[in-house]
Amino acid sequence: METILVLAHTEADGSLARSARETLAAAQSLQAALAATTLSVGLVGADVQAAADRVAACGATRFFGVAGAAFAQSRYATDALAAEALCREAAATLILAPGTSRWCRALPGVAHRIGGRVDTHAAGLSAADGAVSIVRWYYRQRMEATMARTQRPWVVLIDPGSVAPWDGPAGAASLQMIDVEPPPAALRTAVTGFLAPAADAQTIRPDADLLFVAGAGWTKVQADGKTHAAEAADLILTFLRKTQASLGGSKSLVDLSGEGQAVLSFMTHLNQVGQTGATPRHPKGLATCCHGEEPHAVGWRFISERRAVNLDPNCGWARGKADVLYVADAFAVMAKVNALLAERASA
Ligand SMILES: Cc1cc2nc3c(=O)[nH]c(=O)nc-3n(C[C@H](O)[C@H](O)[C@H](O)COP(=O)(O)OP(=O)(O)OC[C@H]3O[C@@H](n4cnc5c(N)ncnc54)[C@H](O)[C@@H]3O)c2cc1C
């Protein structure tokens, strides 16, 4: 028997992020697979009633909250105090939380305080014969491990994007508030603001349905014997603006940008997908002017539907890495796609 606690913090506007609802869905499946298991929700934030109401119908028997101005911001000292109080109040044996940067920082310390253990980057949970296990990927997502622990409490941080989010109707949750008074020493650190690129310069969108990946081909000499970097940038940015897709890049392309060559100024190393880059999770991915070599394709591990545009019918995508390969000029394809998107928008 487990006592499951889903720990979530609210966003700046008091809402619950998708990753919190994903964790809730994982907890629900676990509860359904285990006998005599209870599910509680613990919320932290400036005001947590709206978040509790959003998930009122999730099947949790108890809703706990730690709220107040001190808990509005992401700060280890106060987050750890709040989470510890929630774990103790719920007498939780299994604490599931979304692997947000805020929880990744605070919850390992909380696990230590409550005499438990913590595992990060869980990509799935399952239960068989009353025993809970988690799935975790290793070696740049090439090897999958299934792990279990006997130690309780067990804190598990679930990678955002691994599970479909819970999406039931809102309701009215009966919240049990826990009074946590942070000592002055816990309030020494203050978040004074956020530095983030302007909204249209922000090209990495983890929640987007589509990952659009650009390769070095966009900067190569084309059939007319010239390069067309400005045209490439315009085609790619127009497509991103119209679709709000997330932007990825191959290592070759981001390296070119990093070396200060006149290529795609908006492409940084943060966009790189692959063995030495990111492993994004999007339902669909479209690779353009990118060869699809193994170290690159490793980063596509969790992209469900893969398509690619390449002039070379013998490229890596053609060798089993993509579901669909369009052997075509990406400049022509993307110009046509952008025109169709514009037509659709004006219709
Ligand atoms: C240890 C190690 C780790 C690595 N990690 C990564 C990683 O994390 N991520 C990564 O991306 N790479 C990684 N690499 C590098 C990887 O092996 C490739 O070198 C790189 O991905 C190639 O990038 P590319 O496909 O953009 O460029 P290229 O190999 O230069 O391919 C360009 C492609 O564009 C096509 N093309 C050109 N013009 C057009 C056009 N008009 N229309 C359509 N297609 C066109 C060409 O046919 C060609 O296939 C790693 C390598 C090593 C050794």
The ligand as a MOL file (V3000), in Angstrom:
LIG
                    3D

  0  0  0     0  0            999 V3000
M  V30 BEGIN CTAB
M  V30 COUNTS 53 58 0 0 0
M  V30 BEGIN ATOM
M  V30 1 C 30.5730 12.5390 -30.5820 0
M  V30 2 C 29.6930 13.2630 -31.5600 0
M  V30 3 C 28.5530 13.8720 -31.0890 0
M  V30 4 C 27.7190 14.5530 -31.9650 0
M  V30 5 N 26.5820 15.1240 -31.4690 0
M  V30 6 C 25.7240 15.7190 -32.3310 0
M  V30 7 C 24.5170 16.2950 -31.8570 0
M  V30 8 O 24.2280 16.2910 -30.6580 0
M  V30 9 N 23.6980 16.8750 -32.7530 0
M  V30 10 C 23.9890 16.9350 -34.0970 0
M  V30 11 O 23.1960 17.4830 -34.8740 0
M  V30 12 N 25.1310 16.4050 -34.5630 0
M  V30 13 C 26.0060 15.8130 -33.7110 0
M  V30 14 N 27.1840 15.3180 -34.1970 0
M  V30 15 C 27.5300 15.6270 -35.6000 0
M  V30 16 C 26.8140 14.7490 -36.6130 0
M  V30 17 O 27.4950 13.5410 -36.7400 0
M  V30 18 C 26.7380 15.4700 -37.9580 0
M  V30 19 O 28.0190 15.9000 -38.3330 0
M  V30 20 C 25.8340 16.6920 -37.9840 0
M  V30 21 O 24.6060 16.3970 -37.3740 0
M  V30 22 C 25.6300 17.0940 -39.4390 0
M  V30 23 O 24.7940 18.2390 -39.4990 0
M  V30 24 P 23.9050 18.5410 -40.7830 0
M  V30 25 O 23.1320 17.3510 -41.1610 0
M  V30 26 O 23.1650 19.8130 -40.4890 0
M  V30 27 O 24.9770 18.9300 -41.9000 0
M  V30 28 P 25.5340 18.1270 -43.2370 0
M  V30 29 O 26.0070 16.7950 -42.8210 0
M  V30 30 O 26.4110 19.0930 -43.8520 0
M  V30 31 O 24.1950 17.9230 -44.0460 0
M  V30 32 C 23.5350 18.9490 -44.7460 0
M  V30 33 C 22.3970 18.3110 -45.5150 0
M  V30 34 O 21.6490 19.3380 -46.1410 0
M  V30 35 C 21.1500 18.8270 -47.3640 0
M  V30 36 N 20.7720 19.9520 -48.1910 0
M  V30 37 C 21.5590 20.9290 -48.6970 0
M  V30 38 N 20.8180 21.8110 -49.3930 0
M  V30 39 C 19.5470 21.3820 -49.3360 0
M  V30 40 C 18.3110 21.8830 -49.8520 0
M  V30 41 N 18.2250 22.9840 -50.5870 0
M  V30 42 N 17.1910 21.1730 -49.5860 0
M  V30 43 C 17.2280 20.0360 -48.8410 0
M  V30 44 N 18.3690 19.5300 -48.3290 0
M  V30 45 C 19.4920 20.2000 -48.5810 0
M  V30 46 C 22.2950 17.9810 -47.8960 0
M  V30 47 O 21.8000 17.0040 -48.8100 0
M  V30 48 C 22.8420 17.3530 -46.6260 0
M  V30 49 O 22.2670 16.0880 -46.4050 0
M  V30 50 C 28.0390 14.6380 -33.3390 0
M  V30 51 C 29.1930 13.9990 -33.8080 0
M  V30 52 C 30.0010 13.3430 -32.9320 0
M  V30 53 C 31.2510 12.6890 -33.4640 0
M  V30 END ATOM
M  V30 BEGIN BOND
M  V30 1 1 1 2
M  V30 2 1 2 3
M  V30 3 2 2 52
M  V30 4 2 3 4
M  V30 5 1 4 5
M  V30 6 1 4 50
M  V30 7 2 5 6
M  V30 8 1 6 7
M  V30 9 1 6 13
M  V30 10 2 7 8
M  V30 11 1 7 9
M  V30 12 1 9 10
M  V30 13 2 10 11
M  V30 14 1 10 12
M  V30 15 2 12 13
M  V30 16 1 13 14
M  V30 17 1 14 15
M  V30 18 1 14 50
M  V30 19 1 15 16
M  V30 20 1 16 17
M  V30 21 1 16 18
M  V30 22 1 18 19
M  V30 23 1 18 20
M  V30 24 1 20 21
M  V30 25 1 20 22
M  V30 26 1 22 23
M  V30 27 1 23 24
M  V30 28 2 24 25
M  V30 29 1 24 26
M  V30 30 1 24 27
M  V30 31 1 27 28
M  V30 32 2 28 29
M  V30 33 1 28 30
M  V30 34 1 28 31
M  V30 35 1 31 32
M  V30 36 1 32 33
M  V30 37 1 33 34
M  V30 38 1 33 48
M  V30 39 1 34 35
M  V30 40 1 35 36
M  V30 41 1 35 46
M  V30 42 1 36 37
M  V30 43 1 36 45
M  V30 44 2 37 38
M  V30 45 1 38 39
M  V30 46 1 39 40
M  V30 47 2 39 45
M  V30 48 1 40 41
M  V30 49 2 40 42
M  V30 50 1 42 43
M  V30 51 2 43 44
M  V30 52 1 44 45
M  V30 53 1 46 47
M  V30 54 1 46 48
M  V30 55 1 48 49
M  V30 56 2 50 51
M  V30 57 1 51 52
M  V30 58 1 52 53
M  V30 END BOND
M  V30 END CTAB
M  END
